[in-house]
Amino acid sequence: MMLIKMDIKPRQLEIIEVAGKLLTNSGINGLTIKNLANEMNFSEGAIYRHFKNKEEIILTLLRYLHENVQRIIGEIPKSGDFEKDFTSLFDRLACYFKENPHYVVAVFSEGLMDESVRVSEKIMLLIGTLMKHVQSVIKEAQEQQIIMGFLASEQIAQIIIPSFRHQMFKWKMSNFKSDIEQDVASLTHTFIKLLKGTR
């Protein structure tokens, strides 16, 4: 899957990818400029030539991830078929994270949100983008009476997105050995049955 390069230099992209791996393997405390430099066989000064500090590295990682998630959403053809549109979103997200597991920490990490207000805002922006799209798909299906309207579309999205995050967490805890695409497909199928009121 092709990734957005945005306005980021190749070396910066390399740094944020390694930062993502450190976050995933060692948590927020394991992500230090010293550890990053050691992992990349750089001097600490070489890291500082590309980023001012650790926060800027994390913010760039989150911005990069957010722009790729926006691209994934934007590339999904709107078919008007609820099951197809709903499934396609999570299938494509699962595929993206399977190819880029070092970014998954941004999806579920509560500790990362405590790093700074700016980092928390970026994570909430990412989650908000996913919420908005899911809510839109749900609302359209409710208006067409394809799925049940016992809850508002926003309430349903607030159940679905945390479930997706939890699935990412379980995948990470399995050391990325479980089949995330199959697990996410199973999750979306379950939600579709619940929303349509079928067995």
C-alpha positions as CSV (number, residue, x, y, z in Angstrom):
1,M,0.0,0.0,0.0
2,M,1.5,3.3,-1.1
3,L,2.1,5.8,1.7
4,I,1.8,9.6,1.7
5,K,5.2,11.2,1.9
6,M,3.8,14.7,2.7
7,D,6.4,17.4,3.3
8,I,8.8,15.0,5.1
9,K,12.4,14.3,4.1
10,P,13.5,10.7,3.7
11,R,15.7,10.8,6.8
12,Q,12.9,12.3,8.9
13,L,10.6,9.4,7.7
14,E,13.3,6.9,8.7
15,I,13.5,8.5,12.2
16,I,9.7,8.5,12.8
17,E,9.5,4.9,11.7
18,V,12.2,3.9,14.2
19,A,10.5,6.0,16.8
20,G,7.3,4.1,16.2
21,K,9.2,0.8,16.7
22,L,10.7,2.1,20.0
23,L,7.2,3.2,21.2
24,T,5.7,-0.1,20.3
25,N,8.5,-2.2,21.9
26,S,9.5,-0.1,24.9
27,G,6.7,2.4,25.5
28,I,6.9,6.1,25.8
29,N,9.7,5.9,28.3
30,G,11.8,3.9,25.9
31,L,11.6,6.6,23.3
32,T,14.5,8.9,24.0
33,I,16.9,10.7,21.7
34,K,19.7,8.6,23.0
35,N,17.9,5.3,22.3
36,L,16.8,6.5,18.9
37,A,20.3,7.5,18.0
38,N,21.6,4.1,19.2
39,E,19.0,2.2,17.3
40,M,19.9,4.1,14.1
41,N,23.6,4.1,14.6
42,F,23.5,8.0,14.6
43,S,24.9,10.5,16.9
44,E,22.3,12.4,19.0
45,G,23.3,15.5,17.2
46,A,22.3,13.9,13.9
47,I,18.7,13.4,15.3
48,Y,18.6,17.0,16.5
49,R,19.5,18.2,13.0
50,H,16.1,16.8,11.8
51,F,13.9,17.4,14.9
52,K,14.0,19.8,17.8
53,N,13.0,17.3,20.5
54,K,11.1,14.1,21.2
55,E,7.8,15.8,21.1
56,E,8.3,17.0,17.6
57,I,9.2,13.5,16.5
58,I,6.0,12.1,18.0
59,L,3.9,14.9,16.5
60,T,5.4,14.3,13.0
61,L,4.7,10.6,13.4
62,L,1.1,11.3,14.3
63,R,0.6,13.8,11.5
64,Y,2.0,11.3,9.0
65,L,-0.3,8.6,10.3
66,H,-3.3,10.9,10.3
67,E,-2.7,11.9,6.7
68,N,-2.4,8.3,5.6
69,V,-5.6,7.4,7.4
70,Q,-7.3,10.3,5.6
71,R,-6.0,9.0,2.3
72,I,-7.3,5.5,3.0
73,I,-10.7,7.0,3.8
74,G,-10.7,9.2,0.8
75,E,-9.8,6.4,-1.6
76,I,-12.7,4.1,-0.5
77,P,-15.3,4.2,-3.3
78,K,-18.7,5.1,-1.8
79,S,-20.9,2.3,-3.2
80,G,-24.1,3.1,-1.2
81,D,-23.9,-0.5,0.1
82,F,-23.7,-0.3,3.8
83,E,-22.0,-3.7,4.4
84,K,-19.5,-3.1,1.6
85,D,-18.6,0.5,2.7
86,F,-18.4,-0.4,6.4
87,T,-16.3,-3.5,5.8
88,S,-14.0,-1.8,3.3
89,L,-12.9,0.9,5.8
90,F,-11.8,-1.6,8.5
91,D,-10.3,-4.0,5.9
92,R,-8.1,-1.2,4.5
93,L,-7.1,0.0,7.9
94,A,-6.2,-3.5,9.0
95,C,-4.1,-3.9,5.8
96,Y,-2.3,-0.6,6.5
97,F,-1.4,-1.5,10.0
98,K,-0.3,-5.0,9.1
99,E,2.2,-3.4,6.7
100,N,3.1,-0.7,9.2
101,P,2.8,-2.3,12.7
102,H,5.2,0.3,14.2
103,Y,2.4,2.9,13.9
104,V,-0.2,0.9,15.8
105,V,0.9,2.3,19.2
106,A,-0.8,5.6,18.2
107,V,-4.1,3.9,17.9
108,F,-4.4,2.4,21.4
109,S,-1.7,3.9,23.6
110,E,-3.2,5.8,26.6
111,G,0.3,6.6,27.9
112,L,1.1,8.4,24.7
113,M,-1.8,10.7,25.2
114,D,-0.2,11.8,28.5
115,E,3.0,12.9,26.8
116,S,1.8,16.5,26.1
117,V,-1.3,18.5,25.3
118,R,-0.2,18.8,21.6
119,V,0.4,15.0,21.3
120,S,-3.0,14.3,22.9
121,E,-4.7,16.7,20.5
122,K,-3.1,14.9,17.5
123,I,-4.3,11.5,18.7
124,M,-7.8,12.9,19.3
125,L,-7.8,14.4,15.8
126,L,-6.9,11.0,14.4
127,I,-9.6,9.2,16.4
128,G,-12.0,12.0,15.5
129,T,-11.4,11.4,11.8
130,L,-12.2,7.7,12.1
131,M,-15.3,8.5,14.2
132,K,-16.6,11.0,11.7
133,H,-16.3,8.6,8.8
134,V,-17.9,5.7,10.7
135,Q,-20.7,7.9,12.0
136,S,-21.4,9.1,8.4
137,V,-21.7,5.5,7.1
138,I,-23.9,4.5,10.0
139,K,-26.2,7.5,9.7
140,E,-26.7,7.0,6.0
141,A,-27.6,3.3,6.6
142,Q,-30.1,4.4,9.4
143,E,-31.7,6.9,7.1
144,Q,-32.2,4.2,4.5
145,Q,-33.5,1.9,7.3
146,I,-30.9,-0.7,6.5
147,I,-29.8,-0.9,10.1
148,M,-31.6,-0.3,13.4
149,G,-31.9,3.3,14.7
150,F,-32.1,2.4,18.4
151,L,-28.9,4.5,19.0
152,A,-27.7,7.7,17.4
153,S,-24.9,7.3,14.8
154,E,-22.5,9.1,17.1
155,Q,-23.2,6.7,20.0
156,I,-22.7,3.7,17.7
157,A,-19.4,5.1,16.4
158,Q,-18.3,5.6,20.0
159,I,-18.7,1.8,20.5
160,I,-17.1,0.7,17.3
161,I,-13.9,2.7,17.3
162,P,-12.8,1.7,20.8
163,S,-13.5,-1.9,19.8
164,F,-11.2,-1.5,16.8
165,R,-8.6,0.0,19.1
166,H,-8.9,-2.9,21.4
167,Q,-8.4,-5.3,18.5
168,M,-5.2,-3.5,17.7
169,F,-4.1,-3.8,21.3
170,K,-4.7,-7.5,21.3
171,W,-2.7,-7.8,18.1
172,K,0.2,-5.9,19.6
173,M,0.1,-8.1,22.8
174,S,0.4,-11.2,20.5
175,N,3.6,-9.6,19.3
176,F,1.8,-9.1,15.9
177,K,1.6,-12.8,15.4
178,S,-2.2,-13.1,15.2
179,D,-4.0,-12.5,11.9
180,I,-5.2,-8.9,12.3
181,E,-7.0,-8.8,9.0
182,Q,-9.0,-11.9,9.9
183,D,-9.7,-10.6,13.4
184,V,-10.8,-7.2,12.2
185,A,-13.0,-8.9,9.5
186,S,-14.7,-11.0,12.2
187,L,-15.2,-7.9,14.4
188,T,-16.8,-5.9,11.5
189,H,-19.0,-8.9,10.6
190,T,-20.2,-9.0,14.2
191,F,-21.1,-5.3,14.3
192,I,-23.0,-5.6,11.0
193,K,-25.1,-8.5,12.4
194,L,-25.8,-6.4,15.6
195,L,-26.7,-3.3,13.7
196,K,-29.0,-5.2,11.3
197,G,-30.5,-7.2,14.1
198,T,-29.7,-10.5,12.4
199,R,-28.2,-13.7,13.8
